[in-house]
């Protein structure tokens, strides 16, 4: 499942970056929402947001860790 927020900055969510973020602004931010994981581009906080299921997010993180 995905959900698009046309104006992510007005979602009222508490966004955060990974502690592994390099600080060069090439990051994604996530928010805590029960049952889903909203993701957005840190360079474009007013842009679209993709909301992933917990299963999809877990698969993404697992793949990312194994490919690093």
C-alpha positions in Angstrom: 0.0 0.0 0.0 1.2 3.5 -0.8 -0.3 6.8 0.0 0.6 10.2 -1.4 0.5 13.4 0.6 0.4 16.3 -1.9 1.9 18.6 0.7 4.0 16.6 3.1 5.1 19.6 5.2 1.5 20.0 6.4 1.0 16.4 7.5 1.5 17.2 11.2 3.9 14.3 11.5 7.2 14.3 13.4 9.8 13.6 10.8 13.3 12.3 11.5 16.5 11.1 9.7 18.6 8.1 10.4 21.5 8.5 12.8 23.6 7.1 10.0 22.7 10.2 7.8 25.8 11.9 6.5 24.4 15.4 6.8 24.8 16.2 3.1 21.1 16.5 2.6 20.9 13.4 0.4 18.6 11.6 2.9 15.1 10.4 3.4 13.1 11.2 6.5 10.5 8.9 8.1 7.7 9.6 10.6 6.2 7.3 13.2 2.6 6.4 12.3 0.8 3.3 13.7 0.9 0.5 11.1 2.7 2.4 8.3 6.0 4.2 7.6 5.7 7.6 5.8 8.9 8.5 3.9 9.9 11.8 2.2 12.9 13.4 0.6 14.7 15.6 3.2 15.6 18.1 0.4 12.0 18.6 -0.5 9.8 18.6 2.7 6.9 20.2 0.8 7.0 17.5 -1.8 5.2 14.2 -2.0 5.4 11.5 0.7 5.3 7.8 0.1 3.7 5.7 2.9 4.9 2.1 3.1 3.4 -0.9 4.9 5.6 -2.2 7.7 6.3 -5.3 5.6 7.5 -3.2 2.7 9.6 -1.0 5.0 11.2 -4.0 6.6 12.0 -5.5 3.2 13.6 -2.2 2.1 15.7 -1.9 5.3 16.8 -5.5 5.0 17.8 -5.1 1.4 19.6 -1.9 2.1 21.6 -3.4 4.9 22.6 -6.5 2.8 23.7 -4.3 -0.1 25.8 -1.8 1.9 
